[in-house]
Amino acid sequence: MTQEQLRLTEHNARTASWKKFGPYLTERQWGTVREDYSTEGNAWNYITHDMARSKAYRWGEEGLGGISDDQQLLCFGVALWNQQDEILKERLFGLTNGQGNHGEDVKELYYYLDSTPTHSYMKMLYKYPQQAFPYRKLIKENARRTRQQPEYELLDTGIFDKNRYFDVFIEYAKAGPDDLLVQVTVHNRGPKKAPLQVLPQLWFRNTWSWGYDSTRPVLRETALGTVAAEHPKLGRYYLYCENTPPLLFCENDTNGRRLYDLTADGMHFKDGINDFVVDGIASAINDEQRGTKVGAQYAFELQPGQSETVRLRLSQSQHEAPFADFAALFAVRRQEADEFYDCLQESLPDADARNVQRQAFAGMLWSKQFYYYDVAQWLEGDPAVLTPPVERGKGRNRHWRHLHNADIISMPDKWEYPWYAAWDLAFHCVPLAMVDAEFAKDQLRLLTRDRYMHPNGQLPAYEWNFSDVNPPVHAWATWRVYQMDKKLREGRGDTAFLETIFHKLSLNFTWWVNRKDKSERNIFEGGFLGLDNIGVFDRSAPLPTGGFIEQSDGTSWMAMFALNMMRMALELAKTNPVYQEMAGKFFEHFLYIADAMTRGGDGLFNLWDEEDGFYYDVLHTPDEERTKLKVRSIVGLIPLFAVEIIEDDLLNAMPEFTERARWLLDNRPHLAQLVSRWEEPGKGARHLLGLLRRSRLKRLLSRMLDETEFLSEFGIRAMSRYHLEHPYVFSTEEADFEVGYVPGEAESGMFGGNSNWRGPIWYPINYLIIESLQRFHFYYGENFTVEYPTGSGTLLNLQDVAAALAGRLTRLLLRNELGRRPAFGDNEKLQTDPHFKDYLLFHEYFHGDNGRGMGANHQTGWTGLIVRLLQMQG
């Protein structure tokens, strides 16, 4: 057992709180729903990037490369100034949803390079230009560009030409749970001498301005280069700054004078350090050397190629010589991090694959965030300030007054998505379980807790609209994480974890049945289900035709949900036989959904199209007409995901379940005919439950594995390339609605989202496809083969097809034979520069033809699934 594994054991046993401090600061608190108290609910404009340095936040804090305790009471981050910018670089810059031609987007270059699960060692890199940061240029050019043009990125401005920038490496190492070492190393990569100020900052989250507890914690200088931080709940900490730099104090309070033209004499506001350093306003900081925010001012003149290092220590203990053992402790923690990942990566001989996987883990672990949101308080406002407008009571999230979040949560992306999303989180937990199974299990439990889950059984979707609907993949993730954890625990499954979530998900399943099956025909809706613009219409809005859409994906997700719940119940029945009845109930649900997928639930219509060999959504209009919306998209591939294998041994151990299953199949023969191979034992006396029989499976795979349709060089596209030349058009009296193949960014703002599901490659869907093929292979064995690619004449079994698809997906980020990474596109600096080419970005999705990374460029949350795909190949 490595030292990091021992720390995890101590933390999980609650003998040492190794995760008390971590990377829990968000990268963007401005522009979030939580901080929005506007009349019209325009979160992006209520607090802008320009306002952020002067506005005290109500619900959280942001920082550059920052950390905090697990309640975000005490925060630490790094500020920089190149003596050219008009403001300190204290936070990341990006565009709001209305400023970007493809939606909001961070316009910075930074990379998460390393982290252990307990954050005993962490490392990130921020690239800081030596010239004035082009804030206005980025806004202006992106506003000028159309949807048909690419986003204008920071590299496109020329700001990094001739390497005129600083590499700023921020590292943390823990001497103990409450003893953190901080090292900031800056490199001048440019050809000329350049000035740089490094200003590490420590501050308290503002908990005193809202009318609940006016007690103000305090930071004060106790000796040269030493700050004592005293908080009534957290206790006392000391910040030691090597080489006794000047200490600049102010308060983490809103500058009402700057933002609202209010009279506010005698205060030193949140932007005090900025105003002192950049504008030379001496009165902006407190010369009494106390406050609730402090910065240590280090000033350098760096020659070309020169580096400088800043060292600090944040500790509950008083140290007479805080830096005496600093270098040795850092070296030990780095070595221990290497040992931890060496054990994990034993099956990965390739150094580049190891680098990609380790940075993917780093991105996921750095993307933990303290997320605080009490909807009732937010709706009602606080006693001292922020009385919301009356419109608030009729607006966003008003039906979620029970929701109270104050937890460390895995975020999809701490800049573009600094809020949890239900289905994203489920995907995150699968790779996270490889390094920290207890954290993954805690995350899955979290969304089913009473203060998250709605009393009606719905899981919260995301803060912009908790009532929206994400695909129901929580049960799938729970079962997968349980299996992974059971293997790590040498066959001892955590049935308490499984049982707890099973009961809550039973409520969630009932919510789906009651709310999303309007006609009670086992054909489900669900709205856009996370797939934004994939359909003909906005599936979350009233249809222009009236009526509703019977969704192939919604119904398939529910079939998958039923099978996942059945399998969990059978596992629980091994130790408690009463769960056999629940397993039988979910088995029956699955059968009726399978029937509905094939016969429409009334024997008249179905979602399968025999002529095309594909599943489609069906438009059901008020006059009872039904029209198949013949768009070949992943909506029609999702039926693959509803597949489960049951061994004879398990059936023999479950007599009540087996009796119920056989009764159904004997007395409802039409159900027996629709379920694949239940009565015929397969390889090794196994039975298959799935929506697809052998013939349909082959036909669907024939389309999916066709390079003129879904199969890209880098994985499965979200939309068939067939629609490039043959767009689907649905005509009404008022308008024509068209769906075409768009492999890159969305070419219109339709349906509201930034994302494009009309052609790019998305990791989560591809991952589920690969896993489903493996499940089918587990049943059918070596003799079931398909052409791969379609038309090639090469026959592969489904396990080999799954491996080939995994290889295509990992190829996006790995160096190819020319030393280039497809995700970097044609950017030569990213592809060839020694200070760029081995630092990875984990994009939200990838171009369907050339593999270029697009969307949020730090969405390690589900693109982080690459860690599992690499392990499969290893």
NORHUJO-V537015 format. One line per field, one symbol per residue. psi: psi as a letter, one per 40 degrees, with the letter a starting at -180 (. if undefined). burial: + if it has 24 or more other C-alpha atoms within 12 Angstrom, else -. A space follows every 50 residues. Layout:
# NORHUJO-V537015
psi->???
burial->???
This chain:
# NORHUJO-V537015
psi->hiddddddddddefehgeedhafehiehdieiddehfidefgddedhidd ddeehhideiiiihfiiiieefdhihihiiheedieiigeiiiiiidedi efaihhgihihhdihidefdhihihhhhieihhfddddddddddiideii ihiddeeedeiffgihhhhhiiihdidfhhhhhhhhhheieiihihhhgh ihihhheeeeedhehhiihiheihehhhhhhdddahihhhhifgiihhia igihgddddefihgieihadedddddddefhdediheefiaehiihhhhi hhiheiiihhhihhieihhdgeededddddddddddddddddddfdegdh ddddddddddddddddeihhhhhhddddddiiddafhiidddeeaheeef dehhhgihihidhecdgfiihdddddddddddeddgddddddddddeeid echideeiihciddgdeihihgedddddddddddddddefehigdddddd dddddddddddddddegdefefhiaeaefeebfdidiheeihideiaihh hdddddddddddddddddddddedegededddddddddddddddddddee eeediiehhddefihiihhhideeihhhgghgiedeeddddghihhiddd ddegddddddddddddegdddddehhfdehiahffiihhiehiddddddd ddddeheecdhieeahidihededegihhhhiddihhihihgebiieiei edidihffdihhddddddddddddddddddadehiihhiheeehhiiddd ddddddddddddeihaeeeihddeafhdddddhdedeehihgidiihede ehhiahefgeddeeedddddddd.
burial->--+++-+++-+-----++++++++++++++++++++++--++++++++++ +++++++++++++++++++++++++++++++++-+-++++++++++++++ +++++++++++++++++++++++++++++++++++--++-+++---+--+ +++++-+-++--++++++++++++++++++++++++++++---+++++++ ++++++++++-----++++++---+++++++--+-+++++++--++++++ +++++---+-------+++++++++++-----++++--++++++++++++ ++----++++++++++-----++--+--++--++-+++-++--++--+-- -++++++++++++++++++++++++++++-++---+-+---++-++++++ +++++-++++++++++++++++++++++++++++++++++++++++++++ ++++-+++++++++++++++++++++++++++++++------+++-++++ +++++++++++++--++---+++++++++++++++++++++--++--+++ ++++++++++++++++++++++++----++++++++++++++++++++++ +---+++++---++++++++-----++++++++++++++++++++++--+ +--+++++-++--++-----+++++++++--+---+++++++++-+++++ ++++++++++++++++++++++++--++-+-------+++++++++++-+ ++++++++++++++++++++++++++++++---+++++++-----+++++ +++++++++++++++----++++++---+++---++++++++++++++++ +++++++++++++++++++++++-
